């Protein structure tokens, strides 16, 4: 496997690292997007570990910083956020295609990176598949029942609440040290649930393979594997749609074991949908 750093893009403003197996044995390249404002290495270097594992399986990869993130600069073009995201990923596809010979791509993103991957997968014909990690999700009736019913019958919790009230420690705007349960810690920017559901269906209609994996770290708005269907309806049962719920993992996959389980799931999904001609042999 050969890793190489590139400055690329329409204004030579983007910085990324390609990982090219020898030989390339997959027909698709994998592009990993920034998670929030985190540099291209990803939270706890998860993007580095992930791409190297995929390289060992024969998949060419690119992890890069999008415009104004990490080491990348601005393109100096007047664009909307959506236009910028699509243009950045198009530049990334062009680079990885030149280096690997691939013409179709998988986009992977965590949190806001999943939102960006969703945007690109919904509009770019070169996208063959997408992996959304802790992407769009919505509190459903099932979510609220699972979230509030156990608390309703948790008498120890009620004793603590009453004790805080007696001591003047109940949550209020004047005492923000105790946050309400329903306040999310991690969330991507809002989008209409009906629009996201329609987008997913359109992607599948075009033949795009989809993988959604959510962690227990977003339990303030997603708390059970059943919630995929509650959020997105029958689309999750269509061919080409895969879901996974890693309840014990946190949002940024700080533990090595959790990252390993995540990477195992992504590798298995890739091997089923985009098999390589010959498996890679070990890591470099």
Secondary structure, DSSP 8 states (H G I E B T S, - for coil): -EEEEEEESTTS-EEEEEEE-SS---SEEEEE---TT--TT-GGGHHHHHHHHHHHTT-EEEEEE-TTSTT---------HHHHHHHHHHHHHHHHHHHH---EEEEEEETHHHHHHHHHHTT-TTEEEEEEES-S----HHHHHHHHHHHHT-HHHHHHHHHHHHTT-S-BTTBTTS--TT--SS------HHHHHHHHHHHHHTT-EEEEEEEGGGTTT---TTHHHHHHGGGGGSTTEEEEEETTS-TT--SHHHHHHHHHHHHHHHHHHS--SS---S--
